[in-house]
Amino acid sequence: MQKNENPVVLSAVLLVISLVVALLLAFTNSVTKDKIKENTIKEQNAAKQEVLPAAAEFNETEFTDDTGLVKAVFAGKDSGGSPVGWCVNVTPSGYGGELDIMVGILNDGTVFGMKVVYHSETAGLGAKAAESGFSSQFTGKKTDEPLSVIKNGTPKNNEIVAISGATITSTAVKNGVNAAVDAVKKLNGGV
């Protein structure tokens, strides 16, 4: 036999439960936010070192972005203080959401490296953007012309072969790298 419950009492119980859960989430966030920020900084620093290993230090540079893709620009200097290139953090939108990408560009405008630091792309498809098989295509690319994506075949100097089944993600990464190149060109007055 079912007991009739007062809707006011049920609403009050639900409200109390919701309030307790919200307070627990707020507490958990306050405890973990500094650690999350610290880990994000470590990941970004490791990515900068990976895409521009000749640099011993990275100094953030003021840059106003027209595209909305460039998050930060860092001037890379060697241990003697001489400029060796740039690291540009870009955040293009892929199929599964925003990608966090670090791009290393040498002083002559050549892309030295590209690393996907964070993504929420589909496993087995767009997630392959973070694998070396895809990212290594950007290494050594000259930036005289914007990069473009092809679906198959042998890429020319300014082309990248898309990840099979993940053209949107491939195009997003390409757009991010092109935005990074444009940022460096603007900072250098034209590379």
GIFENRA-V892934 format. One record per backbone hydrogen bond with DSSP energy under -1.0 kcal/mol. CO is the residue of the C=O (numbers start at 1). NH is the residue of the N-H. If there is no record, write none. Layout:
# GIFENRA-V892934
co->CO nh->NH
co->CO nh->NH
This chain:
# GIFENRA-V892934
co->6 nh->10
co->7 nh->11
co->8 nh->12
co->9 nh->13
co->10 nh->14
co->11 nh->15
co->12 nh->16
co->13 nh->17
co->14 nh->18
co->15 nh->19
co->16 nh->20
co->17 nh->21
co->18 nh->22
co->19 nh->23
co->20 nh->24
co->21 nh->25
co->22 nh->26
co->23 nh->27
co->24 nh->28
co->25 nh->29
co->26 nh->30
co->27 nh->31
co->28 nh->32
co->29 nh->33
co->32 nh->36
co->33 nh->37
co->34 nh->38
co->35 nh->39
co->36 nh->40
co->37 nh->41
co->38 nh->42
co->39 nh->43
co->40 nh->44
co->41 nh->45
co->42 nh->46
co->43 nh->47
co->44 nh->48
co->45 nh->49
co->46 nh->50
co->47 nh->51
co->48 nh->52
co->52 nh->55
co->57 nh->77
co->59 nh->75
co->69 nh->91
co->72 nh->89
co->73 nh->61
co->74 nh->87
co->75 nh->59
co->76 nh->84
co->76 nh->85
co->77 nh->56
co->77 nh->57
co->78 nh->81
co->82 nh->78
co->84 nh->107
co->85 nh->76
co->86 nh->105
co->87 nh->74
co->88 nh->103
co->89 nh->71
co->89 nh->72
co->90 nh->101
co->92 nh->99
co->97 nh->94
co->100 nh->117
co->100 nh->118
co->101 nh->90
co->102 nh->115
co->103 nh->88
co->104 nh->112
co->104 nh->113
co->105 nh->86
co->106 nh->109
co->110 nh->106
co->111 nh->140
co->113 nh->104
co->115 nh->102
co->118 nh->100
co->122 nh->125
co->122 nh->127
co->125 nh->128
co->126 nh->129
co->127 nh->130
co->128 nh->131
co->131 nh->134
co->131 nh->135
co->132 nh->136
co->134 nh->137
co->135 nh->138
co->138 nh->141
co->141 nh->111
co->148 nh->160
co->150 nh->162
co->156 nh->159
co->158 nh->148
co->160 nh->150
co->163 nh->166
co->166 nh->170
co->167 nh->171
co->168 nh->172
co->169 nh->173
co->170 nh->174
co->171 nh->175
co->172 nh->176
co->173 nh->177
co->174 nh->178
co->175 nh->179
co->176 nh->180
co->177 nh->181
co->178 nh->182
co->179 nh->183
co->180 nh->184
co->181 nh->185
co->182 nh->186
co->183 nh->187
co->184 nh->188
co->185 nh->190
